[in-house]
Amino acid sequence: MEGATQAVLFVLAGLPAVEASDLFEKDSPFYYDWESLQLGGMIFAALLCIIGIAWALSGKCKCKWSKGLSPPA
C-alpha cells in the first residue's frame, strides 16, 4: 500500500512538468489564450487603480476623525 501511495505522489509531482499546451489542441474548448487573458487583466486592474485614486482624491472620501486628533498609526 505504501508503494502505491508513493507512486501516485510521484506521478502527481511530475504533472506540472508537462506543458499545458501539449495537452490540448488549439481548437479545444479548454485551450486558453493566456497572453490575451493577461493583457485584459492588466488593463482591468489599471482602470480600477485609476478609478480608486480619482475617488480618493475627489474629496468624497472623508476621514472620520476630527482635525484636533492625529490619525491612528
PDB file of N, H, CA, C and O in Angstrom:
ATOM      1  N   MET A   1       0.829  -1.195   0.000  1.00  0.00           N
ATOM      2  CA  MET A   1       0.000   0.000   0.000  1.00  0.00           C
ATOM      3  C   MET A   1       0.871   1.257   0.000  1.00  0.00           C
ATOM      4  O   MET A   1       0.554   2.246  -0.660  1.00  0.00           O
ATOM      5  N   GLU A   2       1.966   1.200   0.745  1.00  0.00           N
ATOM      6  H   GLU A   2       2.223   0.396   1.281  1.00  0.00           H
ATOM      7  CA  GLU A   2       2.850   2.359   0.827  1.00  0.00           C
ATOM      8  C   GLU A   2       3.522   2.619  -0.523  1.00  0.00           C
ATOM      9  O   GLU A   2       3.731   3.773  -0.898  1.00  0.00           O
ATOM     10  N   GLY A   3       3.854   1.576  -1.240  1.00  0.00           N
ATOM     11  H   GLY A   3       3.684   0.638  -0.936  1.00  0.00           H
ATOM     12  CA  GLY A   3       4.483   1.728  -2.554  1.00  0.00           C
ATOM     13  C   GLY A   3       3.523   2.355  -3.556  1.00  0.00           C
ATOM     14  O   GLY A   3       3.932   3.170  -4.383  1.00  0.00           O
ATOM     15  N   ALA A   4       2.257   1.981  -3.488  1.00  0.00           N
ATOM     16  H   ALA A   4       1.925   1.319  -2.816  1.00  0.00           H
ATOM     17  CA  ALA A   4       1.259   2.553  -4.398  1.00  0.00           C
ATOM     18  C   ALA A   4       1.058   4.032  -4.095  1.00  0.00           C
ATOM     19  O   ALA A   4       0.918   4.841  -5.012  1.00  0.00           O
ATOM     20  N   THR A   5       1.043   4.388  -2.816  1.00  0.00           N
ATOM     21  H   THR A   5       1.156   3.730  -2.071  1.00  0.00           H
ATOM     22  CA  THR A   5       0.883   5.789  -2.424  1.00  0.00           C
ATOM     23  C   THR A   5       2.061   6.615  -2.918  1.00  0.00           C
ATOM     24  O   THR A   5       1.881   7.723  -3.421  1.00  0.00           O
ATOM     25  N   GLN A   6       3.259   6.077  -2.774  1.00  0.00           N
ATOM     26  H   GLN A   6       3.405   5.176  -2.365  1.00  0.00           H
ATOM     27  CA  GLN A   6       4.442   6.794  -3.240  1.00  0.00           C
ATOM     28  C   GLN A   6       4.430   6.945  -4.756  1.00  0.00           C
ATOM     29  O   GLN A   6       4.854   7.977  -5.277  1.00  0.00           O
ATOM     30  N   ALA A   7       3.952   5.934  -5.464  1.00  0.00           N
ATOM     31  H   ALA A   7       3.608   5.096  -5.041  1.00  0.00           H
ATOM     32  CA  ALA A   7       3.885   6.015  -6.925  1.00  0.00           C
ATOM     33  C   ALA A   7       2.894   7.087  -7.360  1.00  0.00           C
ATOM     34  O   ALA A   7       3.165   7.843  -8.294  1.00  0.00           O
ATOM     35  N   VAL A   8       1.747   7.156  -6.688  1.00  0.00           N
ATOM     36  H   VAL A   8       1.527   6.542  -5.930  1.00  0.00           H
ATOM     37  CA  VAL A   8       0.747   8.175  -7.025  1.00  0.00           C
ATOM     38  C   VAL A   8       1.302   9.569  -6.738  1.00  0.00           C
ATOM     39  O   VAL A   8       1.124  10.485  -7.540  1.00  0.00           O
ATOM     40  N   LEU A   9       1.965   9.730  -5.610  1.00  0.00           N
ATOM     41  H   LEU A   9       2.110   8.985  -4.958  1.00  0.00           H
ATOM     42  CA  LEU A   9       2.539  11.027  -5.270  1.00  0.00           C
ATOM     43  C   LEU A   9       3.641  11.421  -6.249  1.00  0.00           C
ATOM     44  O   LEU A   9       3.776  12.596  -6.590  1.00  0.00           O
ATOM     45  N   PHE A  10       4.421  10.456  -6.697  1.00  0.00           N
ATOM     46  H   PHE A  10       4.311   9.502  -6.420  1.00  0.00           H
ATOM     47  CA  PHE A  10       5.470  10.730  -7.675  1.00  0.00           C
ATOM     48  C   PHE A  10       4.876  11.186  -9.003  1.00  0.00           C
ATOM     49  O   PHE A  10       5.386  12.116  -9.628  1.00  0.00           O
ATOM     50  N   VAL A  11       3.804  10.538  -9.431  1.00  0.00           N
ATOM     51  H   VAL A  11       3.390   9.783  -8.923  1.00  0.00           H
ATOM     52  CA  VAL A  11       3.145  10.927 -10.685  1.00  0.00           C
ATOM     53  C   VAL A  11       2.552  12.322 -10.548  1.00  0.00           C
ATOM     54  O   VAL A  11       2.682  13.137 -11.462  1.00  0.00           O
ATOM     55  N   LEU A  12       1.904  12.611  -9.422  1.00  0.00           N
ATOM     56  H   LEU A  12       1.799  11.949  -8.680  1.00  0.00           H
ATOM     57  CA  LEU A  12       1.317  13.933  -9.203  1.00  0.00           C
ATOM     58  C   LEU A  12       2.384  15.020  -9.135  1.00  0.00           C
ATOM     59  O   LEU A  12       2.150  16.144  -9.578  1.00  0.00           O
ATOM     60  N   ALA A  13       3.546  14.699  -8.587  1.00  0.00           N
ATOM     61  H   ALA A  13       3.736  13.786  -8.227  1.00  0.00           H
ATOM     62  CA  ALA A  13       4.629  15.674  -8.508  1.00  0.00           C
ATOM     63  C   ALA A  13       5.201  15.972  -9.888  1.00  0.00           C
ATOM     64  O   ALA A  13       5.720  17.066 -10.110  1.00  0.00           O
ATOM     65  N   GLY A  14       5.119  15.037 -10.807  1.00  0.00           N
ATOM     66  H   GLY A  14       4.698  14.149 -10.627  1.00  0.00           H
ATOM     67  CA  GLY A  14       5.663  15.234 -12.143  1.00  0.00           C
ATOM     68  C   GLY A  14       4.713  15.913 -13.111  1.00  0.00           C
ATOM     69  O   GLY A  14       5.135  16.335 -14.188  1.00  0.00           O
ATOM     70  N   LEU A  15       3.440  16.031 -12.757  1.00  0.00           N
ATOM     71  H   LEU A  15       3.097  15.689 -11.882  1.00  0.00           H
ATOM     72  CA  LEU A  15       2.467  16.623 -13.668  1.00  0.00           C
ATOM     73  C   LEU A  15       2.756  18.081 -14.023  1.00  0.00           C
ATOM     74  O   LEU A  15       2.563  18.447 -15.182  1.00  0.00           O
ATOM     75  N   PRO A  16       3.206  18.936 -13.106  1.00  0.00           N
ATOM     76  CA  PRO A  16       3.475  20.324 -13.507  1.00  0.00           C
ATOM     77  C   PRO A  16       4.575  20.452 -14.556  1.00  0.00           C
ATOM     78  O   PRO A  16       4.657  21.468 -15.246  1.00  0.00           O
ATOM     79  N   ALA A  17       5.416  19.437 -14.680  1.00  0.00           N
ATOM     80  H   ALA A  17       5.350  18.612 -14.120  1.00  0.00           H
ATOM     81  CA  ALA A  17       6.492  19.496 -15.665  1.00  0.00           C
ATOM     82  C   ALA A  17       5.952  19.375 -17.092  1.00  0.00           C
ATOM     83  O   ALA A  17       6.618  19.777 -18.046  1.00  0.00           O
ATOM     84  N   VAL A  18       4.758  18.826 -17.233  1.00  0.00           N
ATOM     85  H   VAL A  18       4.218  18.499 -16.458  1.00  0.00           H
ATOM     86  CA  VAL A  18       4.143  18.677 -18.549  1.00  0.00           C
ATOM     87  C   VAL A  18       3.544  20.026 -18.943  1.00  0.00           C
ATOM     88  O   VAL A  18       2.805  20.631 -18.166  1.00  0.00           O
ATOM     89  N   GLU A  19       3.854  20.484 -20.115  1.00  0.00           N
ATOM     90  H   GLU A  19       4.454  19.993 -20.747  1.00  0.00           H
ATOM     91  CA  GLU A  19       3.330  21.779 -20.558  1.00  0.00           C
ATOM     92  C   GLU A  19       1.852  21.649 -20.895  1.00  0.00           C
ATOM     93  O   GLU A  19       1.432  20.659 -21.494  1.00  0.00           O
ATOM     94  N   ALA A  20       1.065  22.646 -20.511  1.00  0.00           N
ATOM     95  H   ALA A  20       1.406  23.450 -20.024  1.00  0.00           H
ATOM     96  CA  ALA A  20      -0.377  22.620 -20.742  1.00  0.00           C
ATOM     97  C   ALA A  20      -0.703  22.698 -22.222  1.00  0.00           C
ATOM     98  O   ALA A  20      -1.726  22.164 -22.652  1.00  0.00           O
ATOM     99  N   SER A  21       0.131  23.344 -23.004  1.00  0.00           N
ATOM    100  H   SER A  21       0.961  23.778 -22.654  1.00  0.00           H
ATOM    101  CA  SER A  21      -0.155  23.473 -24.427  1.00  0.00           C
ATOM    102  C   SER A  21      -0.046  22.129 -25.140  1.00  0.00           C
ATOM    103  O   SER A  21      -0.625  21.950 -26.212  1.00  0.00           O
ATOM    104  N   ASP A  22       0.681  21.192 -24.562  1.00  0.00           N
ATOM    105  H   ASP A  22       1.151  21.338 -23.692  1.00  0.00           H
ATOM    106  CA  ASP A  22       0.789  19.874 -25.176  1.00  0.00           C
ATOM    107  C   ASP A  22      -0.438  19.018 -24.909  1.00  0.00           C
ATOM    108  O   ASP A  22      -0.683  18.047 -25.626  1.00  0.00           O
ATOM    109  N   LEU A  23      -1.211  19.366 -23.886  1.00  0.00           N
ATOM    110  H   LEU A  23      -1.012  20.154 -23.304  1.00  0.00           H
ATOM    111  CA  LEU A  23      -2.346  18.543 -23.502  1.00  0.00           C
ATOM    112  C   LEU A  23      -3.585  18.801 -24.351  1.00  0.00           C
ATOM    113  O   LEU A  23      -4.402  17.898 -24.528  1.00  0.00           O
ATOM    114  N   PHE A  24      -3.744  20.016 -24.881  1.00  0.00           N
ATOM    115  H   PHE A  24      -3.080  20.750 -24.737  1.00  0.00           H
ATOM    116  CA  PHE A  24      -4.955  20.379 -25.592  1.00  0.00           C
ATOM    117  C   PHE A  24      -4.629  20.932 -26.970  1.00  0.00           C
ATOM    118  O   PHE A  24      -3.616  21.602 -27.170  1.00  0.00           O
ATOM    119  N   GLU A  25      -5.494  20.640 -27.895  1.00  0.00           N
ATOM    120  H   GLU A  25      -6.317  20.095 -27.733  1.00  0.00           H
ATOM    121  CA  GLU A  25      -5.382  21.217 -29.225  1.00  0.00           C
ATOM    122  C   GLU A  25      -5.845  22.669 -29.173  1.00  0.00           C
ATOM    123  O   GLU A  25      -6.587  23.046 -28.266  1.00  0.00           O
ATOM    124  N   LYS A  26      -5.424  23.479 -30.121  1.00  0.00           N
ATOM    125  H   LYS A  26      -4.821  23.172 -30.857  1.00  0.00           H
ATOM    126  CA  LYS A  26      -5.853  24.879 -30.142  1.00  0.00           C
ATOM    127  C   LYS A  26      -7.340  25.004 -30.440  1.00  0.00           C
ATOM    128  O   LYS A  26      -7.942  26.028 -30.116  1.00  0.00           O
ATOM    129  N   ASP A  27      -7.945  23.998 -31.043  1.00  0.00           N
ATOM    130  H   ASP A  27      -7.456  23.166 -31.306  1.00  0.00           H
ATOM    131  CA  ASP A  27      -9.374  24.027 -31.343  1.00  0.00           C
ATOM    132  C   ASP A  27     -10.210  23.534 -30.163  1.00  0.00           C
ATOM    133  O   ASP A  27     -11.439  23.593 -30.208  1.00  0.00           O
ATOM    134  N   SER A  28      -9.562  23.055 -29.124  1.00  0.00           N
ATOM    135  H   SER A  28      -8.564  23.007 -29.087  1.00  0.00           H
ATOM    136  CA  SER A  28     -10.270  22.528 -27.960  1.00  0.00           C
ATOM    137  C   SER A  28     -10.921  23.669 -27.181  1.00  0.00           C
ATOM    138  O   SER A  28     -10.358  24.761 -27.114  1.00  0.00           O
ATOM    139  N   PRO A  29     -12.095  23.439 -26.592  1.00  0.00           N
ATOM    140  CA  PRO A  29     -12.729  24.489 -25.779  1.00  0.00           C
ATOM    141  C   PRO A  29     -11.968  24.759 -24.483  1.00  0.00           C
ATOM    142  O   PRO A  29     -12.263  25.738 -23.799  1.00  0.00           O
ATOM    143  N   PHE A  30     -11.007  23.925 -24.133  1.00  0.00           N
ATOM    144  H   PHE A  30     -10.767  23.130 -24.689  1.00  0.00           H
ATOM    145  CA  PHE A  30     -10.236  24.102 -22.910  1.00  0.00           C
ATOM    146  C   PHE A  30      -8.885  24.778 -23.158  1.00  0.00           C
ATOM    147  O   PHE A  30      -8.060  24.871 -22.248  1.00  0.00           O
ATOM    148  N   TYR A  31      -8.662  25.245 -24.377  1.00  0.00           N
ATOM    149  H   TYR A  31      -9.332  25.170 -25.115  1.00  0.00           H
ATOM    150  CA  TYR A  31      -7.427  25.956 -24.706  1.00  0.00           C
ATOM    151  C   TYR A  31      -7.641  27.442 -24.440  1.00  0.00           C
ATOM    152  O   TYR A  31      -8.624  28.014 -24.912  1.00  0.00           O
ATOM    153  N   TYR A  32      -6.738  28.077 -23.692  1.00  0.00           N
ATOM    154  H   TYR A  32      -5.940  27.612 -23.309  1.00  0.00           H
ATOM    155  CA  TYR A  32      -6.859  29.489 -23.359  1.00  0.00           C
ATOM    156  C   TYR A  32      -5.718  30.268 -23.984  1.00  0.00           C
ATOM    157  O   TYR A  32      -4.575  29.810 -24.004  1.00  0.00           O
ATOM    158  N   ASP A  33      -6.034  31.440 -24.489  1.00  0.00           N
ATOM    159  H   ASP A  33      -6.962  31.812 -24.473  1.00  0.00           H
ATOM    160  CA  ASP A  33      -5.033  32.357 -24.994  1.00  0.00           C
ATOM    161  C   ASP A  33      -4.544  33.170 -23.801  1.00  0.00           C
ATOM    162  O   ASP A  33      -5.118  34.209 -23.474  1.00  0.00           O
ATOM    163  N   TRP A  34      -3.487  32.696 -23.153  1.00  0.00           N
ATOM    164  H   TRP A  34      -3.021  31.852 -23.418  1.00  0.00           H
ATOM    165  CA  TRP A  34      -3.035  33.279 -21.892  1.00  0.00           C
ATOM    166  C   TRP A  34      -2.539  34.696 -22.046  1.00  0.00           C
ATOM    167  O   TRP A  34      -2.675  35.496 -21.120  1.00  0.00           O
ATOM    168  N   GLU A  35      -1.962  35.035 -23.200  1.00  0.00           N
ATOM    169  H   GLU A  35      -1.852  34.385 -23.952  1.00  0.00           H
ATOM    170  CA  GLU A  35      -1.465  36.392 -23.397  1.00  0.00           C
ATOM    171  C   GLU A  35      -2.611  37.399 -23.412  1.00  0.00           C
ATOM    172  O   GLU A  35      -2.514  38.458 -22.792  1.00  0.00           O
ATOM    173  N   SER A  36      -3.691  37.078 -24.114  1.00  0.00           N
ATOM    174  H   SER A  36      -3.770  36.218 -24.618  1.00  0.00           H
ATOM    175  CA  SER A  36      -4.847  37.979 -24.154  1.00  0.00           C
ATOM    176  C   SER A  36      -5.516  38.068 -22.795  1.00  0.00           C
ATOM    177  O   SER A  36      -5.965  39.141 -22.392  1.00  0.00           O
ATOM    178  N   LEU A  37      -5.585  36.959 -22.091  1.00  0.00           N
ATOM    179  H   LEU A  37      -5.220  36.087 -22.419  1.00  0.00           H
ATOM    180  CA  LEU A  37      -6.175  36.946 -20.758  1.00  0.00           C
ATOM    181  C   LEU A  37      -5.356  37.808 -19.799  1.00  0.00           C
ATOM    182  O   LEU A  37      -5.923  38.548 -18.994  1.00  0.00           O
ATOM    183  N   GLN A  38      -4.038  37.719 -19.877  1.00  0.00           N
ATOM    184  H   GLN A  38      -3.578  37.118 -20.531  1.00  0.00           H
ATOM    185  CA  GLN A  38      -3.158  38.521 -19.024  1.00  0.00           C
ATOM    186  C   GLN A  38      -3.273  40.002 -19.377  1.00  0.00           C
ATOM    187  O   GLN A  38      -3.332  40.843 -18.480  1.00  0.00           O
ATOM    188  N   LEU A  39      -3.305  40.333 -20.658  1.00  0.00           N
ATOM    189  H   LEU A  39      -3.257  39.650 -21.387  1.00  0.00           H
ATOM    190  CA  LEU A  39      -3.429  41.723 -21.086  1.00  0.00           C
ATOM    191  C   LEU A  39      -4.756  42.318 -20.617  1.00  0.00           C
ATOM    192  O   LEU A  39      -4.787  43.444 -20.120  1.00  0.00           O
ATOM    193  N   GLY A  40      -5.842  41.578 -20.767  1.00  0.00           N
ATOM    194  H   GLY A  40      -5.817  40.664 -21.170  1.00  0.00           H
ATOM    195  CA  GLY A  40      -7.145  42.053 -20.311  1.00  0.00           C
ATOM    196  C   GLY A  40      -7.176  42.265 -18.807  1.00  0.00           C
ATOM    197  O   GLY A  40      -7.770  43.232 -18.329  1.00  0.00           O
ATOM    198  N   GLY A  41      -6.551  41.381 -18.064  1.00  0.00           N
ATOM    199  H   GLY A  41      -6.069  40.596 -18.452  1.00  0.00           H
ATOM    200  CA  GLY A  41      -6.491  41.519 -16.615  1.00  0.00           C
ATOM    201  C   GLY A  41      -5.681  42.726 -16.186  1.00  0.00           C
ATOM    202  O   GLY A  41      -6.050  43.416 -15.235  1.00  0.00           O
ATOM    203  N   MET A  42      -4.586  42.989 -16.871  1.00  0.00           N
ATOM    204  H   MET A  42      -4.286  42.429 -17.643  1.00  0.00           H
ATOM    205  CA  MET A  42      -3.761  44.149 -16.540  1.00  0.00           C
ATOM    206  C   MET A  42      -4.492  45.456 -16.857  1.00  0.00           C
ATOM    207  O   MET A  42      -4.395  46.417 -16.094  1.00  0.00           O
ATOM    208  N   ILE A  43      -5.216  45.501 -17.965  1.00  0.00           N
ATOM    209  H   ILE A  43      -5.294  44.721 -18.586  1.00  0.00           H
ATOM    210  CA  ILE A  43      -5.987  46.693 -18.308  1.00  0.00           C
ATOM    211  C   ILE A  43      -7.091  46.920 -17.280  1.00  0.00           C
ATOM    212  O   ILE A  43      -7.311  48.052 -16.849  1.00  0.00           O
ATOM    213  N   PHE A  44      -7.782  45.863 -16.888  1.00  0.00           N
ATOM    214  H   PHE A  44      -7.603  44.944 -17.238  1.00  0.00           H
ATOM    215  CA  PHE A  44      -8.837  45.958 -15.884  1.00  0.00           C
ATOM    216  C   PHE A  44      -8.275  46.435 -14.545  1.00  0.00           C
ATOM    217  O   PHE A  44      -8.876  47.285 -13.888  1.00  0.00           O
ATOM    218  N   ALA A  45      -7.134  45.896 -14.141  1.00  0.00           N
ATOM    219  H   ALA A  45      -6.646  45.205 -14.675  1.00  0.00           H
ATOM    220  CA  ALA A  45      -6.509  46.303 -12.874  1.00  0.00           C
ATOM    221  C   ALA A  45      -6.062  47.758 -12.929  1.00  0.00           C
ATOM    222  O   ALA A  45      -6.208  48.480 -11.942  1.00  0.00           O
ATOM    223  N   ALA A  46      -5.523  48.202 -14.054  1.00  0.00           N
ATOM    224  H   ALA A  46      -5.405  47.615 -14.855  1.00  0.00           H
ATOM    225  CA  ALA A  46      -5.091  49.591 -14.185  1.00  0.00           C
ATOM    226  C   ALA A  46      -6.284  50.543 -14.110  1.00  0.00           C
ATOM    227  O   ALA A  46      -6.199  51.595 -13.476  1.00  0.00           O
ATOM    228  N   LEU A  47      -7.388  50.181 -14.753  1.00  0.00           N
ATOM    229  H   LEU A  47      -7.457  49.326 -15.268  1.00  0.00           H
ATOM    230  CA  LEU A  47      -8.588  51.014 -14.683  1.00  0.00           C
ATOM    231  C   LEU A  47      -9.123  51.101 -13.262  1.00  0.00           C
ATOM    232  O   LEU A  47      -9.502  52.180 -12.806  1.00  0.00           O
ATOM    233  N   LEU A  48      -9.157  49.977 -12.560  1.00  0.00           N
ATOM    234  H   LEU A  48      -8.849  49.100 -12.930  1.00  0.00           H
ATOM    235  CA  LEU A  48      -9.614  50.002 -11.169  1.00  0.00           C
ATOM    236  C   LEU A  48      -8.700  50.857 -10.301  1.00  0.00           C
ATOM    237  O   LEU A  48      -9.179  51.575  -9.423  1.00  0.00           O
ATOM    238  N   CYS A  49      -7.413  50.789 -10.530  1.00  0.00           N
ATOM    239  H   CYS A  49      -7.024  50.206 -11.243  1.00  0.00           H
ATOM    240  CA  CYS A  49      -6.447  51.591  -9.766  1.00  0.00           C
ATOM    241  C   CYS A  49      -6.655  53.078 -10.030  1.00  0.00           C
ATOM    242  O   CYS A  49      -6.657  53.874  -9.091  1.00  0.00           O
ATOM    243  N   ILE A  50      -6.829  53.462 -11.280  1.00  0.00           N
ATOM    244  H   ILE A  50      -6.827  52.816 -12.043  1.00  0.00           H
ATOM    245  CA  ILE A  50      -7.042  54.865 -11.636  1.00  0.00           C
ATOM    246  C   ILE A  50      -8.356  55.371 -11.044  1.00  0.00           C
ATOM    247  O   ILE A  50      -8.412  56.484 -10.521  1.00  0.00           O
ATOM    248  N   ILE A  51      -9.409  54.564 -11.121  1.00  0.00           N
ATOM    249  H   ILE A  51      -9.364  53.660 -11.546  1.00  0.00           H
ATOM    250  CA  ILE A  51     -10.698  54.954 -10.541  1.00  0.00           C
ATOM    251  C   ILE A  51     -10.577  55.113  -9.031  1.00  0.00           C
ATOM    252  O   ILE A  51     -11.139  56.052  -8.468  1.00  0.00           O
ATOM    253  N   GLY A  52      -9.867  54.228  -8.374  1.00  0.00           N
ATOM    254  H   GLY A  52      -9.410  53.465  -8.831  1.00  0.00           H
ATOM    255  CA  GLY A  52      -9.683  54.310  -6.931  1.00  0.00           C
ATOM    256  C   GLY A  52      -8.916  55.546  -6.509  1.00  0.00           C
ATOM    257  O   GLY A  52      -9.275  56.198  -5.528  1.00  0.00           O
ATOM    258  N   ILE A  53      -7.871  55.870  -7.236  1.00  0.00           N
ATOM    259  H   ILE A  53      -7.580  55.341  -8.033  1.00  0.00           H
ATOM    260  CA  ILE A  53      -7.085  57.069  -6.918  1.00  0.00           C
ATOM    261  C   ILE A  53      -7.921  58.323  -7.161  1.00  0.00           C
ATOM    262  O   ILE A  53      -7.890  59.255  -6.358  1.00  0.00           O
ATOM    263  N   ALA A  54      -8.671  58.351  -8.269  1.00  0.00           N
ATOM    264  H   ALA A  54      -8.697  57.594  -8.922  1.00  0.00           H
ATOM    265  CA  ALA A  54      -9.518  59.506  -8.564  1.00  0.00           C
ATOM    266  C   ALA A  54     -10.594  59.673  -7.494  1.00  0.00           C
ATOM    267  O   ALA A  54     -10.900  60.800  -7.102  1.00  0.00           O
ATOM    268  N   TRP A  55     -11.165  58.583  -7.021  1.00  0.00           N
ATOM    269  H   TRP A  55     -10.916  57.668  -7.340  1.00  0.00           H
ATOM    270  CA  TRP A  55     -12.201  58.638  -5.986  1.00  0.00           C
ATOM    271  C   TRP A  55     -11.617  59.134  -4.664  1.00  0.00           C
ATOM    272  O   TRP A  55     -12.240  59.931  -3.963  1.00  0.00           O
ATOM    273  N   ALA A  56     -10.428  58.661  -4.334  1.00  0.00           N
ATOM    274  H   ALA A  56      -9.922  58.013  -4.904  1.00  0.00           H
ATOM    275  CA  ALA A  56      -9.798  59.079  -3.082  1.00  0.00           C
ATOM    276  C   ALA A  56      -9.416  60.556  -3.115  1.00  0.00           C
ATOM    277  O   ALA A  56      -9.493  61.229  -2.087  1.00  0.00           O
ATOM    278  N   LEU A  57      -9.010  61.069  -4.259  1.00  0.00           N
ATOM    279  H   LEU A  57      -8.947  60.522  -5.093  1.00  0.00           H
ATOM    280  CA  LEU A  57      -8.600  62.459  -4.371  1.00  0.00           C
ATOM    281  C   LEU A  57      -9.768  63.414  -4.654  1.00  0.00           C
ATOM    282  O   LEU A  57      -9.587  64.631  -4.647  1.00  0.00           O
ATOM    283  N   SER A  58     -10.947  62.873  -4.898  1.00  0.00           N
ATOM    284  H   SER A  58     -11.095  61.884  -4.903  1.00  0.00           H
ATOM    285  CA  SER A  58     -12.078  63.717  -5.267  1.00  0.00           C
ATOM    286  C   SER A  58     -12.703  64.441  -4.082  1.00  0.00           C
ATOM    287  O   SER A  58     -13.469  65.384  -4.281  1.00  0.00           O
ATOM    288  N   GLY A  59     -12.403  64.033  -2.872  1.00  0.00           N
ATOM    289  H   GLY A  59     -11.781  63.267  -2.710  1.00  0.00           H
ATOM    290  CA  GLY A  59     -12.976  64.666  -1.698  1.00  0.00           C
ATOM    291  C   GLY A  59     -14.217  63.967  -1.190  1.00  0.00           C
ATOM    292  O   GLY A  59     -14.740  64.348  -0.143  1.00  0.00           O
ATOM    293  N   LYS A  60     -14.704  62.968  -1.883  1.00  0.00           N
ATOM    294  H   LYS A  60     -14.279  62.658  -2.733  1.00  0.00           H
ATOM    295  CA  LYS A  60     -15.869  62.216  -1.425  1.00  0.00           C
ATOM    296  C   LYS A  60     -15.497  61.196  -0.360  1.00  0.00           C
ATOM    297  O   LYS A  60     -16.368  60.668   0.331  1.00  0.00           O
ATOM    298  N   CYS A  61     -14.222  60.922  -0.228  1.00  0.00           N
ATOM    299  H   CYS A  61     -13.514  61.351  -0.789  1.00  0.00           H
ATOM    300  CA  CYS A  61     -13.720  60.009   0.787  1.00  0.00           C
ATOM    301  C   CYS A  61     -13.306  60.859   1.990  1.00  0.00           C
ATOM    302  O   CYS A  61     -12.223  61.443   2.004  1.00  0.00           O
ATOM    303  N   LYS A  62     -14.172  60.922   2.990  1.00  0.00           N
ATOM    304  H   LYS A  62     -15.052  60.447   2.980  1.00  0.00           H
ATOM    305  CA  LYS A  62     -13.924  61.800   4.142  1.00  0.00           C
ATOM    306  C   LYS A  62     -13.401  60.983   5.326  1.00  0.00           C
ATOM    307  O   LYS A  62     -13.814  59.845   5.547  1.00  0.00           O
ATOM    308  N   CYS A  63     -12.490  61.588   6.072  1.00  0.00           N
ATOM    309  H   CYS A  63     -12.154  62.512   5.892  1.00  0.00           H
ATOM    310  CA  CYS A  63     -11.949  60.943   7.263  1.00  0.00           C
ATOM    311  C   CYS A  63     -12.925  61.127   8.415  1.00  0.00           C
ATOM    312  O   CYS A  63     -13.622  62.139   8.479  1.00  0.00           O
ATOM    313  N   LYS A  64     -12.984  60.165   9.322  1.00  0.00           N
ATOM    314  H   LYS A  64     -12.418  59.342   9.270  1.00  0.00           H
ATOM    315  CA  LYS A  64     -13.943  60.217  10.411  1.00  0.00           C
ATOM    316  C   LYS A  64     -13.382  60.867  11.664  1.00  0.00           C
ATOM    317  O   LYS A  64     -14.161  61.214  12.553  1.00  0.00           O
ATOM    318  N   TRP A  65     -12.074  61.050  11.782  1.00  0.00           N
ATOM    319  H   TRP A  65     -11.442  60.768  11.060  1.00  0.00           H
ATOM    320  CA  TRP A  65     -11.524  61.661  12.991  1.00  0.00           C
ATOM    321  C   TRP A  65     -11.501  63.180  12.845  1.00  0.00           C
ATOM    322  O   TRP A  65     -11.449  63.717  11.739  1.00  0.00           O
ATOM    323  N   SER A  66     -11.541  63.846  13.978  1.00  0.00           N
ATOM    324  H   SER A  66     -11.583  63.410  14.877  1.00  0.00           H
ATOM    325  CA  SER A  66     -11.591  65.309  13.949  1.00  0.00           C
ATOM    326  C   SER A  66     -10.199  65.872  13.647  1.00  0.00           C
ATOM    327  O   SER A  66      -9.203  65.148  13.679  1.00  0.00           O
ATOM    328  N   LYS A  67     -10.150  67.169  13.356  1.00  0.00           N
ATOM    329  H   LYS A  67     -10.958  67.757  13.331  1.00  0.00           H
ATOM    330  CA  LYS A  67      -8.873  67.782  12.978  1.00  0.00           C
ATOM    331  C   LYS A  67      -7.928  67.889  14.161  1.00  0.00           C
ATOM    332  O   LYS A  67      -6.712  67.935  13.970  1.00  0.00           O
ATOM    333  N   GLY A  68      -8.462  67.930  15.392  1.00  0.00           N
ATOM    334  H   GLY A  68      -9.449  67.893  15.547  1.00  0.00           H
ATOM    335  CA  GLY A  68      -7.614  68.071  16.561  1.00  0.00           C
ATOM    336  C   GLY A  68      -6.845  66.797  16.911  1.00  0.00           C
ATOM    337  O   GLY A  68      -5.787  66.860  17.536  1.00  0.00           O
ATOM    338  N   LEU A  69      -7.365  65.666  16.517  1.00  0.00           N
ATOM    339  H   LEU A  69      -8.225  65.615  16.010  1.00  0.00           H
ATOM    340  CA  LEU A  69      -6.705  64.393  16.829  1.00  0.00           C
ATOM    341  C   LEU A  69      -5.811  63.972  15.674  1.00  0.00           C
ATOM    342  O   LEU A  69      -6.111  64.230  14.509  1.00  0.00           O
ATOM    343  N   SER A  70      -4.734  63.336  16.010  1.00  0.00           N
ATOM    344  H   SER A  70      -4.490  63.127  16.957  1.00  0.00           H
ATOM    345  CA  SER A  70      -3.868  62.816  14.955  1.00  0.00           C
ATOM    346  C   SER A  70      -4.409  61.479  14.495  1.00  0.00           C
ATOM    347  O   SER A  70      -5.009  60.758  15.292  1.00  0.00           O
ATOM    348  N   PRO A  71      -4.218  61.128  13.241  1.00  0.00           N
ATOM    349  CA  PRO A  71      -4.730  59.856  12.739  1.00  0.00           C
ATOM    350  C   PRO A  71      -4.030  58.692  13.400  1.00  0.00           C
ATOM    351  O   PRO A  71      -2.857  58.802  13.757  1.00  0.00           O
ATOM    352  N   PRO A  72      -4.720  57.578  13.571  1.00  0.00           N
ATOM    353  CA  PRO A  72      -4.072  56.411  14.183  1.00  0.00           C
ATOM    354  C   PRO A  72      -2.966  55.871  13.297  1.00  0.00           C
ATOM    355  O   PRO A  72      -3.087  55.871  12.072  1.00  0.00           O
ATOM    356  N   ALA A  73      -1.907  55.418  13.903  1.00  0.00           N
ATOM    357  H   ALA A  73      -1.809  55.417  14.898  1.00  0.00           H
ATOM    358  CA  ALA A  73      -0.760  54.919  13.145  1.00  0.00           C
ATOM    359  C   ALA A  73      -0.911  53.471  12.813  1.00  0.00           C
ATOM    360  O   ALA A  73      -0.033  52.889  12.176  1.00  0.00           O
TER     361      ALA A  73
END
